[in-house]
């Protein structure tokens, strides 16, 4: 019998899940999948480690499960799949840990209540991350749960990299740069030595490009600077989020367009980015296939902003040894990697077109001064590792 670790990543209408079995020094993925459309037309799909479908179920329109129903269905699946193995703990992705949570933590009702403070800082994620935690605390209080924070990897950045030029009375309330996608960056930093030992010991910029997108400067495995700041709406343009924005624009929206705070929030988080600029889609695949001029401009803006931020992060590192592409766009969008690398030739990047088309892992030429890699991220495994570590510490 082996211990199993369940990893949950809950959104507003979906729950992604992965189950890992402990095997000596390693964790082996058994299956994973998603429950989506929780409040409309729910669907469950799960695949084992080889990609074979082991579960597929759909509920009709109006048969909402909600998060509670989704957790109950997942519990039934676990009972059927676990066999002789024991569910030992559940690890959760929690986007925001603020200043106080710089490492994974075992969850209690008191800690969950404390984490509610950060809902205004991550309104699209935090409230939904906490929902299954509350459900499990109520129904399985004996089952250890661990929160792994997307902000934690960045907590030890230099103070100057975390600061806004605001009065101390505001800064001391926690208004500072936090950075996100930390679990992804932490995973890449942990496996980078297997690909490029020089880069792992040196200065690397990792590009986590997906519907949510950011970049992180990493030196010797530690976060130095990140494009995301106080919230996950900062930095690069994303699927529906605007990215970096002059604060004066927000004042203009309020004063001149008479938008209230909720309308501004909806604009910045849900109606901007690739979707807002293109008017076509938030999906990079759709935009790359589109002949619409606004779609092409949205892609151009995305690549341009990456180039701008790359220069900034290279400056924060005092030079650059490697680039790593990860995330859905970073791992799969060959044209985006090509355009970003061509814009970075001034830094010493020499792209190998054939390797890029093949998906790497190395996509730069042997003579490139900056090595460039495509490395799939694995936030779920990172969460499982942290959860197992916490579990071992309490036994």
N, C-alpha and C positions, 0 to 999 in steps of 0.2 A: 504493500500500500504506500502511495506517495501523497504528499501534501500538494494541494492545488491552490493556485492564486488566480482569482478573478480580477480582471482589470475593466473598469467602467469609465466611459467618457460620455457624459450626458449633455445633450443639447436641449433646445426648447421643444423639439418635436421628435427627437431621436435619441437612442442610446447605442453607442458602439461598445462592443465587448470582446474580450479575448480571455482565453483560459490557458494558463501555463501549469505544467507539472514540474515539480522539483525533482531533479535527477542528479544527485551528487553535487558537483560544483556548478551546474548549469540549470537553466530553466528552458523547458521545451514547450513550444506552442502546440496545443492540442487542437483547438479550433477557435474561430473568431467570426464576428459578423456584426449585424446591425438590426435594430428594430427602429423603423422609421414611420413617419406619418401617424404618430401616436394619437393625435387628436382629430384625424380626418379618416383616412383609409389605411389602417396599420398594415405593415408587412414585416415579416421576420425572415431573415436569411442567414444561414451559418455555413461556413466551409471549414474543412479540416486543414491540417498543415500542408497537405499536398494540393489544396485548392478544390477538392471534391466537395460538392454540396451535400451537407448532412442534415439540413433542415430548411424548409421553405414553406412559409404559410402566409396567406393573405386574409385579412378581414375586410368586409365590404365597407362602402361609404356609410358613415353614421355609426359604425361599430367602434367608437373610440376606446382605446385601452388606457390612455393616459400613462404617466410614469409608473403609477402603482400597478396597473395591469401588466405593463411591460416587464416590470421586475418579477411579478408573479409568474408570467410565462417563462421568463428566463430561468427562474428557480426550477420549474418543471423540466426544462431542457437539461439543466445541470444534473438533476437527480437521475435522468435517463442516461446521461453521458459519462458521469463520474465513475460509475461502477463501484469498485472497491476503494477508490481514492477518496480523500477527505478534503472538503473545501476548508482551507485553513485561514484565509483572509481575503479581503477585497481591497484593491488599490484604486483610488480615484484620481483622475486629472481634475485639479482645481486651478483655475486660471490665475487668481490673484491671492497672494499671501501677505501683501503689504510689507511693512518693515519688520514685523514680529516673527514671520514664518520664513526662515531662510533655509529650511531643511524639511524633509518629509516628517509628518507627525501622525501619531495614532489619534484617531478621532473620538471625541466625546461630545455630548450634547452642548457642553459649555463652549468647546472650540468651534462647533458649527455655528453657534450663536455669534461668536466673535467674528467669524468669517463673513457674516452677513454685512459687516461694516464696509466691505469692499464691493458690494453690489453696484453702487454708483460708479465705480471705477471700471467695471467690466459688466455692463448691463446685459450684453448679449450672451454671456457665458456663466457668470458666477451664480445667479439664482438657480439655474438649471443644473449646474455641477453639484449643488448642495441637496437637490431634491431626493435622489436615490439614497444619499447618505442618511437623511432623516428617516426615510422609509425603512432602511435596514436597521437603524438604531432602535426603531420602534418594534420591529418584527423579529430581529435577530440580535438582541443586545449582547449576546455571548460571542458573536462573530467579530473578530478584530477588523477594523477598517482603518486605512491609511490614506491621508491626503498628500498628493505630490503636486507641488506648485509650479506653474509655468514661470513665475517670477523669481524663484529661488536661485537659479543658476546665475542670475545677474546681481544678487544682493551684495557681492563682494567687489563690485566695480569700484574704481577710485571715486572718492567723494565728488570730485569735480565733474565726473561723467554722469553723476546722478542728479546734479543740482540744476534748478532753474534760477534765473537772476531775479528772484522775488524776495521780499522782506522775510526775515527769520520767523516771524509770527505765522506766516503762511507755510513756509517750508516745514516748520515743526509740526504742523498738522498732517504731515505726510504727503504734501504736494511736491513731488519730485519724479524723476525718471525711474521707472521700474524695469521696463523691458519685459518681453513675453517670448513665447515659443521656447522657453528655457529647457524643457524636457527634450525637445528635438535637438537643440544645440548640445546639451549634455551628452546625449547619445552619440552624436557625431564626434564630439571630442573624445569619447571613450573608445571609438573604433578607428579613429584616424591613424593611430600608430601602425595599424595593420596595413594601411595603404601607403603612408608617406611619413616615415619617422622624422624626417627633417621638418615637415610642416607641423607635425604634432608638437615638436619642441620649439617651434618658431611662431610666426605671425600668419594667421589664417582668417579670411573672411568667409563665413558660411552664409549662403543665401537660402533661407527657407521660403520658398515661393509656392504659394497655393492660393486658395480663396482668401485666406489670411496670409499676409506676406510680410516678412521682415528680414533684416540682415544683422549679423553679429560679428564683431571683431573679437577673435580669441587668440590669446597669447599663452603658450605653454599650458593649454587646456583650460584656461580661465577666461571668463567674459571680461572684456575691457570696455566695450561700448556696444550699444544696440540702437537700431533705428526707431524702435518703438519706445514710448516714453511713459507718461502718466497713465495713459490708457492704451488699449489695443487698436485705437483708431489712428495713431500717429505713424509717421514714417512713410513707407511706400504706398502708392495707390494699391488698393486690393480689389477683390471681387465687387463689393458694394460699399467699401469704406474709402474715404477720401484721402487718407494719409496726411502728410504734413500740410498744415494750413495756417496762414497768417491769422492770429487771433482777432485782428481787426475785421476779418471777413465775418466772424461770428457776431461781432458788434453791429456790423452793417446789416446782417440778416435780421437782427432783433430790432434795430432802430429804424431802418428804411423799409424792410419788407414786412415788419410787424410780426415776425415769427416768434412763437413762444418756445420755451426750452425743449419741450417734447417734440415740436416740429423740427427744430434744429437738430436734435438728437437723431430723429428718423432720417433726415437728409444726410447727415454725416456718416451714419452707420449703415443705412439700408438703401439709399438712393444715389450714392456717389460712386467713386472708384470706376472700375471698368464698365460697369452697368450704366452709371450716370453719364460718363463721357461718350460712350458708344451709342447708347440708346438701343442697343441690340441684345447684349447678354453680359452676364458676369463671368461666363465660362471662357477661359482662354482658348480652348479648342474651337469653340464657335467663332470667336473673333478672328483667329488665324485663318479659318476657312472662309470668312466673309469677304465680299467684295465692296462692302459699304465703306465709304471714306471715313466716317466717324469711328468705325470699328478699327480700321487701320491706324487712325490717330490715337485711339485708346492704347493700342499695343505699343506704338511709338512713345507715348508718354510713360508707360510702364517701364520700358527699357531705358529711357532717358533718366528717369528718377533713380533707377538702380545704379546707373553710371555715376550720377551725382553723389549718391550715398556711398558708393564704393570708394570714391576719392576721399570722402570725409573719414571713413573708417580706416583706410590705409594711413591717413594722416594721424589718426588716434593711435595706431600701432607703431608709427615711425617707420613704416615700410611694409612690404608684403612678400610672403613666401608661397602662399597657396590660396586658391579659391575652391570652395565646395558647393555644388548645387544639390539641394534636397527639396522635399515637399512635392506635391502633385505636379506643379508646373516645372519645378527645377529638375525633377527626375524624368519627366516624359516629354516636355516641349523642346524638341531639338532646335527649332528656329529661334526660340528665346535665348537658349544658351549660346547659340552662334552669334546673335546680335550683341548680347552682353559682352562676350569675349572679344568681339571685334572692336567694341567701344573701349575695351580695356587694354588694347595693344600698347598704349603709352606706358602702362605699368610693367610691361614685359610679358604679356600673355600672348602665346602663339598657339592658336587652336588647331587641332588635328581634325579636319572635317569628317574623315571616315570614322574615326573613333567616336566623334560626337554623334554621328548618325547611328552608330552601333550602340550607343548608350554608355560607353566607358567600360570600367570605372574611370580610367584616366582618359581625358579628352584633349589634353595639350600635347604638343610635340615633345620629343625627347630633349630638344634644345631650348624649350621654353624656359625663360628665367623664372616664371611663376607657374607652378604645377596647378592643373585644374582637374577637378574630380567630380563625378556624379556618384553620390553615395545615398542609397535609400535610408530614410530615417526610420526609427522604430521607437516611438514614444511609449507604446504599450509595454515593450520589453523593459524599458527604463523604469516605468512605474512598477512593474512586477519585481524588478531587482530591489528597488527601494522598499517595497512592501515586505519582501522576504527578509531584508535586513532588519527592519523594525520588528518583524515577527520573531526573528532569532534573538533579538535583544531583550524581549520580554519573557522568553522561556527560560 
